Structure formats: structure tokens, C-alpha cells
Amino acid sequence: MFLLHIIQLYFGIYKYVMSLENKIILSIAFASVGGINTITESPIYGIAGLFKTGSFTQVVQVGNGMAGFLNVTANTIIRLIVLLVHSKIDQDQLSFYIFMSVLIIFF
């Protein structure tokens, strides 16, 4: 998934998918991700619910939060690298990603 994300950013596929003409592709992508998330997340909560204490369910929730934080961090770093490699950079977008990466690193 990490490699596919790098390929997507390098070739600018997100610009094609985000256009209004391709809203069906975007809807299918969101539905696919939601379906896969449901298939993988439900059994984890089910297994955590088998234990008598609620700490295991809390651990699963903390793990989901940490995974989201790491995902956003990796996404920001990847976008910064890709934006710096390309010569045509939207200055507003680059400044936003620099701000977010500094915020993530120092806080």
C-alpha cells in the first residue's frame, strides 16, 4: 500500500480521480476501502471483546489511533518529497505540507 501511494503521488493519479467527471471512480474507491476496513476491523474488536476486561478494546482503539497518526505522518512526508522533486510546485500546497510536517515533528 505504501508503494502504491508513492506511485500515485509521483504520477499525479490523484488529480485524475479528484476531477468531477470521475466521481464514480472516487465513490468506488471509498466503498472498497470501507468494505475492506469492515472486514478487517470487526474481527479484531470481536476478539478483544472476548476478554473480561475492557482494556483490550481500549488497546485496539489506541492502535487504530496510532495507525491513523502514522498514516497521516507518512502521507505528509511522502507528499513533501514528491512536491520537492517536481519543479512545478503550488506554493500554497507546499507551505501547507511544510507546516503540517513541522507540526507533526515538533509536537
ChimeraX attribute file (.defattr): number of C-alpha atoms within 10 A of each C-alpha:
attribute: neighborCount
match mode: 1-to-1
recipient: residues
	/A:1	6
	/A:2	11
	/A:3	7
	/A:4	9
	/A:5	14
	/A:6	16
	/A:7	13
	/A:8	13
	/A:9	17
	/A:10	17
	/A:11	10
	/A:12	12
	/A:13	12
	/A:14	13
	/A:15	10
	/A:16	12
	/A:17	16
	/A:18	12
	/A:19	10
	/A:20	9
	/A:21	10
	/A:22	11
	/A:23	12
	/A:24	11
	/A:25	13
	/A:26	17
	/A:27	11
	/A:28	11
	/A:29	13
	/A:30	12
	/A:31	12
	/A:32	12
	/A:33	11
	/A:34	11
	/A:35	12
	/A:36	11
	/A:37	11
	/A:38	11
	/A:39	11
	/A:40	10
	/A:41	13
	/A:42	11
	/A:43	11
	/A:44	13
	/A:45	15
	/A:46	11
	/A:47	11
	/A:48	18
	/A:49	14
	/A:50	11
	/A:51	11
	/A:52	8
	/A:53	10
	/A:54	11
	/A:55	12
	/A:56	17
	/A:57	18
	/A:58	13
	/A:59	12
	/A:60	15
	/A:61	13
	/A:62	12
	/A:63	12
	/A:64	13
	/A:65	12
	/A:66	12
	/A:67	12
	/A:68	12
	/A:69	13
	/A:70	12
	/A:71	13
	/A:72	15
	/A:73	16
	/A:74	14
	/A:75	18
	/A:76	19
	/A:77	16
	/A:78	18
	/A:79	20
	/A:80	18
	/A:81	14
	/A:82	18
	/A:83	19
	/A:84	12
	/A:85	11
	/A:86	9
	/A:87	8
	/A:88	8
	/A:89	12
	/A:90	9
	/A:91	10
	/A:92	9
	/A:93	13
	/A:94	15
	/A:95	12
	/A:96	12
	/A:97	19
	/A:98	16
	/A:99	13
	/A:100	15
	/A:101	19
	/A:102	10
	/A:103	10
	/A:104	13
	/A:105	9
	/A:106	6
	/A:107	6
